[in-house]
Amino acid sequence: MSVPRELSAPFVVLGPSGVAIRTRLKGLTAGDEEVLRLVGAHLGSLASRDLKRRCADGLEHSTDTWAQRKRALSGESSSRWAGSITKATHDQWALSRRAQLAHIQGLEAGVRTIAHRLSLPVGEKGAKRAPGGYRSRQEWFAKTRRLHVLEDRLAAERADSAAGRVRVARGGKRLARNRHHLDQAQLTEAAWRQRWEASRWFLQADGESGKRFGNETIRLTPDGEVSIKLPAPLAHLANAKHGRYVLAGIVAFHHRGDEWADRVATNRAVAYRIHLDTDRNRWYLTASWTIPPTLTVPLVQARVSGMVGVDTNADHLAAWRLDAHGNPVGAPRRFFFDLDGPATHRDAQVRHALARLLHFAKRHGLSLAIEDLEFQAEKTREKHGRRKWFRKLISGMPVSRLRSRLVSMAAELGITIVAVDPAYTSQWGAQHWQKPLTSNKRATTRHDAAAVAIGRRALGHPIRRRTAPPRTHQSDGCGHRTVQAGSGPHGREESRPRIPGPRTRSVRAGRGGNAGDQCAQYRSGYAAEQVFWQQDSLPLSL
C-alpha cells in the first residue's frame, strides 16, 4: 500500500483586491470613431516600440533606462500617456517572465518522466506513483528522439532566462498564428487584419488620486461625459479646451455605478480602458480601481454552522451541504454549465453556475469549501501518455476563470471561501461515502461523494466515516486493525445457549430441570464449558 502524501492545511481565501466594471459607448459619431482609431493606432505603435526596447534591455533594466524610455515617449504623446505605456510594458514583460519560468518547469518535468521511462525495460508495468516502461520498441525509440528535442528546448529556454530574453507578441500569439490558417480560423484576410490592428491599439490610462475625477488622461464626469487628452501629434483634432476631445456619447454604469460615482466625486483614482469589439463593431469602456483586501473571517468561525462542499468538474459543480459535524444534510445539488462555443458564452455559463451555487450557500448561511486545483503539471502528454481524453478533460476545466470569478462574486455576497488540498478527495469520497449515501430514491455519483469529502476536510474532520478504537480496546490484542470492516463475508451473533435449571426468581424452588440436584450441571466437563453462563441463585427475601 502506497503512503499518502502530506496534505496541506485548509485556509480561508482572501478577497479580491480590485474592481473592474464595463459599459458600452453608445451614440458615437463617425468622427468619434475615427478619432479613437487614430489615437489607438498612434499610441499602439509607441507601446510596441517601448516593449521592444524593454525586451532588449533584459536584466539590465533600471530606473535610469525607464526614465529614458519615458522621456522619449513623452515628446510624441504626453507624460501621462508615457507613464501608462511604460507601466503596461513592465507588466507585460513580468508576465512573460513568469510564463517562461512555468514553461521551463514543464520541460524539466517532461524530461524527467521520459528519462525515467526509458531507463525501464520495455513493457514493465508501473506503480501507482511511478510510470512504467514503454509498451513497444517503436514507442521507446520515438521517445528517445522526443527526449533530445525537449532537452534542446530546455537548454534554449534556460539560456534565454539567464540572459533575460523574453518573446512577446502584442496582440496575442494565437491571433498571430491564425494569419497562416485563415480557413481553420474561419476568417478572411480583411477580418483578421481588422482584429489584429484593434488588439494592438493602446487606449488605457492609469488613474491619479487628487486629480479631477480621478484621471486626467481619460476623463469621465459624473454626468457620463467622456473626454480624452489627445497626444501631441493629434492635438489638431481637439474639440475642447487644453487639447481634449469630447465624445458625443453618454456613459452610464449599471453595475457598481454608485461605487464609481463616489470615487469620482471625491477625485480618487480610477483607471479607464477603451477597446473595440470587432465581431460586434461596438466600443466599450472599462473602469477599474483598487480596493482594500476584503476582511476574511477566521477558519474556526467559518466552520461553526457547517460547509457546502463543492467538487469542480468539466461540465458541472457538484455540491453537498454538511453540518458542523461533517454529516451530509439534504440531497446533493448539481450546477451544470456548457463550455462549448465562443469565449463570451463560456464565461456567461460559468457566471450563471457560480451565481446559483452562491445563492444556495447564501440561503443556508454557510461557507463554501472548494479544492485548490492547479492543472498546469497535469496536462503534459509525458505524464498521461496516450490518455488524450483525460488530458482534454482537465484542459477543458475552467479552473483559473472559475477561481477568479468565485472569489469576486462571493465577496459581493459576503460568503467565505475555504480552499483545501485536492489530494485523494475523489478516491476517498467514492470509497467511503458513495455507497452509504446511495438509496432507492437517490443515486449518488462519484462527484457528489467527492463534495462530501471536500467539505469534511474543510471542517477539519477525516474523510473516513469511522475511526479505530483505542489500542488497548482492540480485540486483536493490540495488533493491527483497519479502520473499516473487511470486504469478506461477516457472520452474526448467535443466540446464547440454554442452560437448564432455575435462573430467575420466576421459577420456584424445586422446579425445572435438575431441580433435585442443583449441582448436577457442574459435573464432568460441563462446568468447564458453561461456567460463563452460571448464575447464582438470588435470595427470595431480604
CORFEN-V274891 format. One line per field, one symbol per residue. ss: DSSP state (H for helix, E for strand, C for the rest). phi: phi as a letter, one per 40 degrees, with the letter a starting at -180 (. if undefined). psi: psi as a letter, one per 20 degrees, with the letter a starting at -180 (. if undefined). Layout:
ss = ???
phi = ???
psi = ???
This chain:
ss = CCCCCCCCCCEECCCCCEEEEEEECCCCCHHHHHHHHHHHHHHHHHHHHHHHHHHHHHHHCCHHHHHHHHHHHHCCCCHHHHHHHHHHHHHHHHHHHHHHHHHHHHHHHHHHHHHHHHHCCCCCCCCCCCCCCCCCHHHHHHHHHHHHHHHHHHHHHHHHHHHCCCCCCCCCHHHHHHCCCHHHHCCCHHHHHHHHHHHCCCCEECCCCCCHHHCCCEEECCCCEEEEECCHHHHHHCCEHHHEEEEEEECCCCCCHHHHHHHHHCCCCCEEEEEEECCCCEEEEEEEEECCCCCCCCHHHHCCCCEEEEEECCCEEEEEEECCCCCEEEEEEEEECCCCCCHHHHHHHHHHHHHHHHHHHHHHCCEEEEECCCCCCCCCHHHHCCCHHHHHHHHCCCHHHHHHHHHHHHHHHCCCEEEECCCCHHHHHHHHHHCCCCCCCCCCCHHHHHHHHHHHHHHCCCCCCCCCCCHHHCCCCCCCCCCCCCCCCCCCCCCCCCCCCCCCCCCCCCCCCCCCCCCHHHCCCHHHHHHHHCCCCCCCCC
phi = .cccccccccacccccbabbbbaccbgccccccccccccccccccccccccccccccgcccacccccccccccccbaaccccccccccccccccccccccccccccccccccccccccccccgcccccbbcccccacccccccccccccccccccccccccccgcbbbbchhccccccccbccccfbccccccccccccccbbabccbcgccfgaccbbbcccgcbbbcccdcbccccbacfgbbbcccbbaccbfcccccccccbfccbcbababcccbfbbbbbbaacbcdccbccccccccchabcbbcbcbabcbacbcccgccbgbcbbbcabbchcccccccccccccccccccccccgbcbbbcccabccbcccccbgccccccccccccccccccccccccccccgbcbbcbcccgcccccccbbcccccbcbabccccccccccccccccgcccccbbccdccbcccggbcaccbcccccbcbccccccbchcbbccbccgbgcfccbccccccfcccccbccccbcccccab
psi = pqpqrpqqqqqppqrqjrppqqrqoqkprhhghhghgggggghhhhhghhhghhhhhcijqrhghghghhhhhhhierhghhghghghggghghhhgghgghhghhhggggggghghhiqqpipqrahipqarqhrhghgghhhhhghghhggggghhggghikpqopopiphghhhhhilhghilqrhghggghghhiiqomqpqropirpjjphgoporhijppqpoqrgijhijqjrqkkqppqhqpqpphpkhhgghhghhjlqppqqppqpohhilqpqpppqrqqqpppqqqhghhigiaropppprhirppqppqahjjpppbqqqpoqqpjqarhhgghhggggghghghhghhhilrrppqqmqojhiiiqihgicimhhghhghhipmggghgggggghhhhikppppprpjpjggghghhihgghjpahipoprhhghhhghgghhhijqqhqhqqqrqhijpijlkappqgqqrirpparprqqqppqrpiriipqpjrrpkhhnijhiirbjhhhhjhhjppqqqqiq.
